[in-house]
Amino acid sequence: MALAPASDGFGQRRALPANSCRLEAVGAGKVGAVVDGRSFLLDDGREVRLPGIEVPLPPLVDEAGPRADAGNAARDALASMIAGAAVELRAATRLSDRYSRIVAHAYYTHQGAEKSAAHELLAKGFARVSDEGGECAADLLANERPARESKLGLWAEPYYAIVGAERFTELLAERGHFTVVEGKVLSVRESGGTIYMNFGRRWSEALTVTISKRNERNFAVAGLDPKRLENRRVRVRGWIEERNGPRIEALRPEQIEIAER
């Protein structure tokens, strides 16, 4: 892997070979420290966050249990891949988050082969695809799928298991948490500029997924026209809210997958 030196890490971008992610090199450096399962520091002090994945975070205080174990495992897994390594940062656009971290995929070389840290974390069951998969959503989901189906890593933990869309109590217990939910869409309704995908006979007792009418075309173009999902089994990922029942707001098509075999 050729690393492009740049004093600020964001010099002139050069296009990389075409791939489904359509990424470009936006910087490079040597990893100085790993913060958690998706964040690390370069030896010049810049902080990088891997996009498109959700990982359990290490506990801030002495804590035991599946969440703490999974957080430590994700951090250790990322460290085993890139600690002390030279990495190339790639992204579709130059982007920083609100904490001024560089948001980019990290590519490194292992035994002569180039690898993506985020894709490896997913393939080994240390991470889940987030609700912001972006240009790499299809690739990321393809890496997550075998780990999920084989119950590798966090997928083996009940705490991170896929929740049934009709399981009201379990859904409410996930309020404020990123969750993957699966079930059959029983009805699709539209009201006041919002499309409601209901997974229960009584909408307040099962999951409801909302899609803004202005985003409907984006879902349709992706083959996920909300009105055609009625009576289909789907998998949804996002943050659970409680609004007269458990709810996930779907802003992007990558949040919804057809779950039928």
HUVEN-V604992 format. One record per residue. SS is DSSP state (a for helix, b for strand, c for the rest). PSI is psi as a letter, one per 40 degrees, with the letter a starting at -180 (* if undefined). OMEGA is omega in radians with two decimals (none if undefined). Layout:
BEGIN
{{SS/PSI/OMEGA} {SS/PSI/OMEGA}}
END
This chain:
BEGIN
{{c/h/3.12} {c/h/3.14} {c/h/-3.11} {c/h/-3.14} {c/i/3.09} {c/h/-3.05} {c/d/3.14} {c/e/3.13} {c/e/-3.14} {c/f/3.10} {c/a/3.14} {c/h/-3.13} {c/i/3.05} {b/i/-3.11} {b/i/3.08} {c/i/3.10} {c/i/-3.07} {c/h/3.00} {c/i/-3.04} {c/d/3.12} {c/d/-3.14} {c/f/-3.12} {c/i/3.06} {b/i/3.07} {b/h/3.13} {b/e/3.13} {b/i/-3.13} {b/i/3.11} {b/a/3.10} {b/h/-3.09} {b/h/3.14} {b/d/-3.12} {b/i/3.08} {b/h/-3.08} {b/d/3.12} {b/a/-3.03} {c/e/3.09} {c/e/-3.10} {b/i/3.11} {b/i/3.12} {b/h/2.97} {b/i/-3.06} {c/e/3.05} {c/e/3.06} {c/e/3.12} {c/i/3.11} {b/h/-3.10} {b/h/3.01} {b/h/3.11} {c/h/-3.12} {c/i/2.96} {c/e/-3.14} {b/i/2.99} {b/h/3.11} {c/i/2.99} {c/i/-3.12} {c/i/3.07} {c/i/-3.14} {c/i/3.10} {c/d/3.10} {c/i/3.11} {c/h/-3.08} {c/i/3.10} {c/i/3.12} {c/i/-3.05} {a/d/-3.13} {a/d/3.12} {a/d/-3.14} {a/d/-3.12} {a/d/3.12} {a/d/3.10} {a/d/-3.13} {a/d/3.13} {a/d/3.12} {a/d/-3.13} {a/d/3.13} {a/d/3.12} {a/d/3.13} {a/d/-3.12} {a/d/-3.14} {a/d/-2.90} {a/e/-3.11} {c/h/-3.14} {c/e/-3.07} {c/i/2.98} {b/h/-3.13} {b/i/2.98} {b/h/-3.12} {b/h/-3.11} {b/i/3.14} {b/i/3.08} {c/d/3.09} {c/i/3.05} {c/h/-3.01} {c/h/2.98} {b/i/3.09} {c/a/-3.06} {c/e/3.09} {c/e/3.14} {c/f/3.04} {c/i/3.01} {b/h/3.11} {b/h/-3.05} {c/i/3.02} {b/i/-3.12} {b/h/3.11} {b/h/-3.12} {b/i/-3.14} {b/h/3.10} {b/h/-3.14} {c/f/3.07} {c/e/-3.12} {b/i/3.10} {b/h/-3.10} {b/i/3.04} {b/h/-3.10} {a/d/-3.12} {a/d/-3.14} {a/d/3.12} {a/d/3.11} {a/d/3.11} {a/d/-3.08} {a/d/-3.11} {c/e/3.05} {c/f/3.12} {c/e/-3.08} {c/i/3.02} {b/i/3.06} {b/h/-3.10} {c/a/3.08} {c/e/3.11} {c/f/-3.12} {c/d/3.09} {a/a/-3.07} {a/d/-3.07} {a/e/-3.02} {a/d/-3.09} {a/d/3.12} {a/d/-3.12} {a/d/3.13} {a/d/3.12} {a/d/3.09} {a/d/3.14} {a/d/-2.94} {a/d/-3.13} {a/d/3.13} {a/d/3.13} {a/d/-3.09} {a/d/3.13} {a/e/-3.12} {c/f/3.06} {c/i/3.01} {a/b/-3.06} {a/d/3.12} {a/e/3.10} {a/e/-3.10} {c/h/3.09} {a/d/-3.12} {a/d/-3.09} {a/e/-3.12} {c/i/3.03} {c/h/-3.09} {b/h/3.07} {b/h/-3.05} {c/e/-3.14} {c/e/-3.05} {c/g/-2.98} {a/d/-3.07} {a/d/-3.14} {a/d/3.12} {a/d/3.14} {a/d/3.10} {a/e/-3.13} {c/e/3.14} {c/h/3.13} {c/e/-3.11} {c/i/3.00} {b/h/-3.01} {b/i/3.01} {b/h/-3.03} {b/i/-3.13} {b/i/3.10} {b/a/-3.13} {b/h/3.10} {c/h/-3.09} {c/d/3.12} {b/i/3.07} {b/h/-3.11} {b/i/3.12} {b/h/3.13} {b/h/3.03} {c/f/3.11} {c/e/3.14} {b/h/3.05} {b/h/-3.11} {b/h/3.03} {b/h/-3.04} {b/h/-3.11} {c/e/-3.14} {c/i/3.08} {c/d/3.04} {c/h/-2.98} {a/d/-3.12} {a/e/-3.06} {a/e/3.09} {c/i/-3.11} {c/i/2.92} {b/h/3.05} {b/h/-3.14} {b/i/3.08} {b/h/3.10} {b/h/3.14} {a/d/-3.12} {a/e/3.10} {a/e/-3.04} {a/d/-3.09} {a/d/3.13} {a/d/3.11} {a/d/-3.13} {a/d/3.12} {a/d/3.14} {c/e/-3.14} {c/f/-3.10} {c/f/3.08} {c/h/-3.04} {a/d/-3.09} {a/e/3.13} {a/e/3.14} {c/e/3.11} {c/h/-3.11} {c/e/3.05} {c/i/3.06} {b/h/-3.08} {b/i/3.07} {b/h/-3.07} {b/i/3.09} {b/i/-3.13} {b/a/-3.07} {b/h/-3.11} {c/h/3.01} {b/i/3.06} {b/h/3.12} {c/g/-3.01} {c/f/-3.11} {c/i/-3.12} {b/h/-3.04} {b/i/2.96} {b/h/3.04} {b/h/3.12} {c/h/3.13} {c/d/-3.03} {c/i/-3.13} {a/d/-3.10} {a/e/3.10} {a/e/-3.06} {b/h/3.05} {b/i/2.96} {b/h/-3.03} {c/e/-3.14} {c/i/3.10} {c/*/none}}
END
